[in-house]
Structure formats: structure tokens, C-alpha cells
Amino acid sequence: MSKLIIEGRRKLSGKIEVQGAKNSALPILAATLLTGDSSVIHNCPDLSDVDSTLDILRYVGCYVKQDGDTVFVDSKCADKSDIPDELMRAMRSSIIFLGPLIARFGSARLTYPGGCELGPRPIDLHLMALRLLGVEITEQHGVIECRAPQGLHGAKISLSFPSVGATENIMLAACVAEGTTIITNAAREPEICDLADCLNSFGARISGAGEGTVIIDGAERLSGSMHTIIPDRIAAASYMAAAAATGGRVLIDRIVPSHLNSVIPIFEESGCTVKQKGNSILIDAPNRLHAVNFIRTMPFPGFPTDAQPPIMAMLTTAKGTGIIVENIFENRYKHVCGLERMGAKIHLEGKVAVVEGVPELYGARVAAPDLRGGAALVVAGLCANGRTEINGINFIDRGYENIELKLSEVGASIKRL
Ligand code: UD1
């Protein structure tokens, strides 16, 4: 098992180019199944979750070729509508194939993606919405069987929570359904807009993505096209946290700064200067950060839950005490244990974390508990005194492309063993 070894307390300085968005890449690659044609996807990040998505596409019969960050998918010969358990379990977000499989084959058979490191991750909203679109669903022994004997038809779907995955699955299924689908209380994340842009380039007719109401006029068929994935705003926020935690000065490049509108004020409140220029942000941090009063994770455009762990790590050595409220996932404080091992003072009470800044962290042997929790430990290791060993980095590889290379290039001492 590989691990990361970090010698901390080096100020980061230089430029980090941010990868394409993982959370866009997965639904967009699944969308290529709808076309029965060839599609070219650019700026696709090199991540294990992307590999798992491509494994599923290959399993169902697609031809897949990778050339750098470009992925070519030909779904003409796809002929399987099931996903075996081991492929479902490789990646929690494999549920995103449900919509495309039903839309393409009129049926789908897959297993529950399983329990999750972030706590229970129900898919009731996905299934409720698909039923409204005409899908008959049975669930037995962890297997989900879906059939649409009369085909898919448009529906009015109101989500009780703006779930990202459910909004995506509805868009993926409804874009080739008969008639119009209207989603109210839809998720508004930039990755929803990216998926809509990609589907529209395939010939779908989706409007309102990025707003609370998304309207999908079913198209008879889609055809292949070319799409470029948006930059990964969570990777960007994580690298900003790394720069800030080390008192560094780093240009975060190849991003969409407006996607970070809820994150930038947190850095400013902590004492950093943040300058936006074109598709980059220059973050310049003081020697010691100030505590940030309140951070509440919310659906977009609120503060993203995925950025909470690395930003919490950055605040462990800030001057003063701050409060974080995690409103999206029940179990998203697993990184706290590792941070405490490194000397952080954090008090947890349900969804509230009180972070009492300490003058410094010290290196320790820790294990990544999940993807963003792993990124939190990297941020902590970069500012800690001494050597940090992070195990379980397969979690980190799910979402950060070449993390040790990108951080080494800006002066960190970090290597993979
Ligand atoms: C996506 C992101 C993930 C991010 C999350 C919230 C991908 C691959 N993953 O996950 O990185 O942290 O959005 O921004 O894009 N829920 C239900 N029933 C459902 C679906 C969701 O109750 O059927 C609840 C979940 O338990 C959770 C909340 O809704 O509490 C948000 O989940 P959701 O927005 O669906 O997240 P994902 O799409 O799984």
C-alpha cells in the first residue's frame, strides 16, 4: 500500500494548474452511453474514480481510449444493461449509470453502491424520480432491477432536497424521454450546468441548469460530440487551503473563479489576500491565519461540503476559535481524529465542530478516512512541524490528480512511497 510522506513547514510558492472536475467527469462519461455514437471528452482528470467509470463503460460494451486528458468513447456496440457488484462497489457514484442505462436499453440491473464513508447515502430521490419517468423498480437483496416497458415519459419532479446525483440521473434519463420533464428544487452546482452543456452538445434540450428549475424537452435521439470538462473547484479550494496553511503565495490556475464565490470570503476572513485574474486566483497568506467565525456547508451556491475538511485543516493553526456546521453529510468529520493526532484541538457535537486554533501541528502517522478527509490530512501535514505519514492514499487518488507532483512543484516536501 502506498503512502505519502510529508516534511512540513515549507511555504508553498508558485503555480498550480487545476485538473478537470471529477464530479463533472463521472456523469459526463456516463452520458456518452446515451449517444450510441463516438464522443470526445477533453480535460478529463486522471483519477481512480474516472478509471472505475471507464471500466463500467467497457463492461457494458463501449470502446474507450485515453490520450492524456482526452477520453474517446464509442458507445455504438454497448449491449449490457447490468453492472456487476464489484464495479458498483469500486466507486460510490456508479449509481449515476442508472439513468443512462434505462434510457439506452429500457432496463438496468445494478447493486446498491453500498454504505459510504460519509454516512448513509440513500438513493431514494433517484428512484422516486425514475418511477415518475415511467420506470418500474424492484429492490431485493441489494439488487435494483429497473424496467421501462412503455418507455420513458416526461414528468414533473419536485426534489425534497437539491441532490446533485438525483438531479443528474433525472437529466440523463429525461433527455431522451417522450415529452417534457420539469425538475423543481434541482441542484444548482456548476457540475449540473456542465452536464447540461454536454448533453445539449449531444442534441438534448435542457434549459435552466444552474437554477432551481430545470426543464428538459425529450429529444428523439442524441448523437456524439465533443465536450471540455470544467475545472475542479474542490481541488482548487483544497490547493488554496494548502497555500494558506503554509503562509504561502500560490497562483491557482485554470479555474473558474466564480465557482469559488462562497469559498474565497473564508480565505479573506482568515487574513489572506485573494486576487482574481482571468481564469486564475492568486492567494497570498499571512504567517498565521485568523480564525473564521462560522462556516456552514450548504448546497451550491453555499459553501461546499467537499471543501470543509481541507479548510478545517487549514484553520487548526489559526489564531482564535471558529465554528463549522456540516449540513450535508452526517459523517463528514472523520478527518478530525487524524487532525487531533497531529495536535489540533477540535470539539465535535453532532454536526457542529468547534476548532480552537493551536500555534502549530506536529507530524504524525495518520490514515486518510475518505477522499476529502485525506486532503485535509495533506494540508495539515504541509503546515505541521516534522514528518507526517499518510496511509490509505487510495482515497486521495480518487479525486486529486498527481497531488504529490503538483505540491512538490510549489515547494512542498511530499513524496509517495
Ligand atoms: C455529490 C458529489 C459529492 C458532494 C455532494 C454534495 C459527485 C460524484 N459527488 O454527491 O462530492 O459531496 O454531491 O455536494 O458528484 N440524499 C438523499 N436521498 C437521495 C440522494 C441524496 O437523502 O436519493 C441526501 C444525501 O444523503 C446527502 C444529501 O442528500 O445528505 C446530498 O447528497 P447529493 O447531493 O445527492 O450528493 P451526491 O450526488 O451523492
Residues whose N, C-alpha, C, O or C-beta is under 5 A from the ligand:
A	BS01	UD1	N23 S93 P120 R121 P122 I123 D124 L125 H126 F161 P162 S163 V164 G165 A166 T305 D306 I328 F329
